[in-house]
Amino acid sequence: MIVLFVKETGTARAPLIPISIFILFTLSPTQAQQGSGVALEPTFLPDPISLSYVSGGTVNAARRYGKGCRGFISHTPDHTVELLTPFDFFRLHVESDYDTTLIVRQENSDFLMCNDDGQGINPEIRAENWKPGRYSVYIGSYDKNIQAPYTLYLTEYKSNRSDFAVSEAALPFVSLAADFKPDPYVLQHRAGGPVIGSSSFSDSCRGYVAAEANHVLELTDSLPQLRISVESVDDTSLIVFDRKNNLLHCNDDTNGANPEVVIQDAPASIFEIFVGNFQEGQQAAYKLEISKDAQ
């Protein structure tokens, strides 16, 4: 679940006002502003979420929070992230053309984390066992007089298979109930990408896939059987990741050169679907079928 908040302006400390509830979306740079934020629960979508603004301010971060915190920041948080329940893992990452810093502080707590140059000149904070609560996020600039555009990414991913770029292979979120029709439900796109499946998932996951899922399926009801199959003139592979239960299903060449994953007693969950190609740097058109029935 994602809840968007925008902070009111004024001299007094402004409350966070909910604008949209139970809506899955990615914030664009024009939607974000200083004080904007999100409230999150585990397995939120889309993942990553992005918030954009400009870095910097007049406050010396080291003087306010200690020598481990670098740069100049604003008096008030650039963003607020509220974790509604505990997170096993959570990561914040900043992308900017300018050298920026990152400070995350939990309100009414001793929690404070600062980072500079976690990935090149871009800062990153990653940690396990995040407690519920409201976290203030500051994006700093090294120069007191510099305000640099940036994008802040929020994610539950640990690995580098998400490169924080908008993937052309990423398609809209699909939600299906137990009685979904038509059956099979058909999606079409192009397989392949720069990511090696065996390196990012497991040795049994074959082919080259996109950095983000080709399709995201929300199954709102459990099913006795869920079948996901691919048809293509090229040799493709299939990776299905059950996010809520942290289960991975990989297949290659069940039906000739076409892969298929069959999940018995499929739970209500969110499934990320990656369709791979065995030729690096090439894309292959495919048809993907989602069905309740055996072939």
Residue pairs with C-beta under 8 A, 6 or more apart in sequence:
1 22
1 39
1 40
1 41
1 44
1 84
2 23
2 24
2 25
2 38
2 39
2 40
2 44
2 45
2 49
3 18
3 20
3 21
3 22
3 38
3 39
3 82
4 18
4 19
4 20
4 23
4 27
4 36
4 37
4 38
5 16
5 17
5 18
5 19
5 36
5 37
5 38
5 39
5 80
5 82
6 16
6 17
6 19
6 33
6 35
6 36
7 14
7 15
7 16
7 17
7 34
7 35
7 36
7 37
7 76
7 80
8 14
8 15
8 17
14 35
16 37
16 80
16 82
24 45
24 46
24 173
25 46
26 46
26 49
26 50
27 36
27 38
27 49
27 50
27 51
27 52
28 52
29 52
29 53
29 149
29 151
32 51
32 52
32 53
32 79
33 53
34 53
34 74
34 76
34 77
34 78
34 79
35 76
35 77
35 78
35 79
35 80
36 51
36 53
36 79
36 80
37 51
37 77
37 79
37 80
37 81
37 82
37 137
38 49
38 51
38 79
38 81
38 82
38 154
39 81
39 82
39 83
39 84
40 49
40 81
40 82
40 83
40 84
40 87
40 154
41 83
41 84
41 85
42 85
42 87
42 88
42 156
43 156
43 243
43 244
43 270
44 156
45 173
45 216
45 218
45 270
46 173
46 216
47 155
47 156
47 157
47 162
48 93
48 153
48 154
48 155
48 157
48 162
48 164
49 153
49 154
49 155
50 151
50 152
50 153
50 154
50 164
51 79
51 151
51 152
51 154
52 149
52 150
52 151
52 152
53 78
53 79
53 139
53 149
53 150
53 152
54 147
54 148
54 149
54 150
55 71
55 78
55 96
55 98
55 100
55 101
55 139
55 140
55 141
55 146
55 147
55 148
55 149
55 150
56 71
56 72
56 73
56 74
56 139
56 140
56 141
56 143
56 144
56 145
56 146
56 147
56 148
57 72
57 73
57 74
57 75
57 138
57 140
57 141
58 72
58 74
58 75
58 144
59 72
59 73
59 74
59 75
60 72
61 69
61 70
61 71
61 72
61 73
61 101
61 103
61 114
61 138
61 140
62 68
62 69
62 70
64 73
65 103
65 105
65 112
65 114
66 112
66 114
68 114
69 101
69 103
69 112
69 114
69 140
70 101
70 114
70 116
70 140
70 142
71 100
71 101
71 116
71 140
71 141
71 142
72 140
72 141
72 142
72 143
72 144
73 101
73 103
73 138
73 139
73 140
74 138
77 136
77 137
77 138
78 137
78 138
78 139
78 152
79 137
79 139
79 152
80 134
80 135
80 136
80 137
81 92
81 104
81 134
81 135
81 137
81 154
82 133
82 134
82 135
83 90
83 130
83 131
83 132
83 133
83 135
84 132
85 132
86 129
86 130
86 131
86 132
87 129
87 130
87 156
88 128
88 129
89 126
89 127
89 128
89 130
89 156
89 158
90 126
90 127
90 130
90 154
90 155
90 156
91 124
91 125
91 126
91 127
91 154
91 155
91 156
91 157
91 158
92 102
92 104
92 124
92 125
92 126
92 137
92 152
92 153
92 154
93 118
93 119
93 122
93 123
93 124
93 125
93 152
93 153
93 155
93 164
94 100
94 102
94 122
94 123
94 124
94 139
94 150
94 151
94 152
94 153
95 122
95 150
95 151
95 153
95 164
96 121
96 122
96 148
96 149
96 150
96 151
97 148
97 149
98 121
98 141
98 146
98 148
98 150
99 117
99 121
99 141
99 142
100 121
100 122
100 123
100 139
100 140
100 141
100 142
100 148
100 150
101 114
101 115
101 116
101 123
101 139
101 140
101 141
101 142
102 114
102 115
102 116
102 118
102 123
102 124
102 125
102 137
102 138
102 139
102 140
103 112
103 113
103 114
103 137
103 138
103 140
104 111
104 112
104 113
104 114
104 125
104 135
104 136
104 137
104 138
105 111
105 112
105 113
105 135
105 136
105 138
106 112
106 131
106 133
106 134
106 135
106 136
107 133
107 134
107 135
107 136
108 133
109 131
109 133
111 131
111 133
111 135
113 125
113 127
114 125
115 123
115 124
115 125
116 123
117 123
118 124
118 125
118 126
126 158
137 152
139 150
139 152
141 147
141 148
151 164
153 164
155 162
155 164
159 200
160 200
161 195
161 200
161 201
161 211
162 211
162 212
163 211
165 211
167 193
167 210
167 211
167 212
169 189
169 190
169 193
169 210
169 212
169 213
169 214
170 210
170 212
170 213
170 214
171 187
171 189
171 214
171 215
171 216
173 216
173 218
174 185
174 187
174 215
174 216
174 217
174 218
174 290
175 217
175 218
175 220
176 185
176 217
176 218
176 219
176 220
176 290
177 220
177 221
178 220
178 221
178 222
178 223
178 292
180 290
180 292
183 291
183 292
183 293
184 227
184 289
184 290
184 291
184 293
185 289
185 290
185 291
186 287
186 288
186 289
186 290
187 215
187 287
187 288
187 290
188 285
188 286
188 287
188 288
189 214
189 215
189 275
189 285
189 286
189 288
190 283
190 284
190 285
190 286
191 207
191 209
191 214
191 230
191 232
191 234
191 236
191 237
191 275
191 276
191 277
191 283
191 284
191 285
191 286
192 207
192 208
192 209
192 210
192 275
192 276
192 277
192 279
192 281
192 282
192 283
192 284
193 208
193 209
193 210
193 211
193 276
193 277
193 283
194 208
194 210
194 211
194 280
194 281
195 208
195 209
195 210
195 211
196 208
197 205
197 206
197 207
197 208
197 209
197 237
197 239
197 250
197 274
197 276
198 204
198 205
198 206
200 209
201 239
201 241
201 248
201 250
202 248
202 250
204 250
205 237
205 239
205 248
205 250
205 276
206 237
206 250
206 252
206 276
206 278
207 236
207 237
207 252
207 276
207 277
207 278
208 276
208 277
208 278
208 279
208 280
208 281
209 237
209 239
209 274
209 275
209 276
210 274
213 241
213 272
213 273
213 274
214 273
214 274
214 275
214 288
215 272
215 273
215 288
216 270
216 271
216 272
216 273
217 228
217 270
217 271
217 273
217 290
218 269
218 270
218 271
219 226
219 266
219 267
219 268
219 269
219 270
219 271
220 268
221 268
222 265
222 266
222 267
222 268
223 265
223 266
223 292
224 264
224 265
224 266
224 292
225 262
225 263
225 264
225 265
225 266
225 292
225 293
225 294
226 262
226 263
226 266
226 290
226 291
226 292
227 260
227 261
227 262
227 263
227 289
227 290
227 291
227 292
227 293
227 294
227 295
228 238
228 240
228 260
228 261
228 262
228 263
228 271
228 273
228 288
228 289
228 290
228 291
229 238
229 254
229 255
229 258
229 259
229 260
229 261
229 288
229 289
229 291
229 295
230 236
230 238
230 258
230 259
230 260
230 275
230 286
230 287
230 288
230 289
231 258
231 286
231 287
231 288
231 289
232 257
232 258
232 284
232 285
232 286
232 287
233 284
233 285
234 257
234 277
234 278
234 279
234 284
234 285
234 286
235 253
235 257
235 277
235 278
236 257
236 258
236 259
236 275
236 276
236 277
236 278
236 284
236 286
237 250
237 251
237 252
237 259
237 275
237 276
237 277
237 278
238 250
238 251
238 252
238 259
238 260
238 261
238 273
238 274
238 275
238 276
239 248
239 249
239 250
239 273
239 274
239 275
239 276
240 248
240 249
240 250
240 261
240 263
240 271
240 272
240 273
240 274
241 247
241 248
241 249
241 271
241 272
241 274
242 248
242 249
242 263
242 267
242 269
242 270
242 271
243 269
243 270
243 271
243 272
244 267
244 269
244 270
245 267
245 269
249 261
249 263
250 261
251 259
251 260
251 261
252 259
253 259
254 260
255 295
260 295
262 294
273 288
275 286
275 288
277 283
277 284
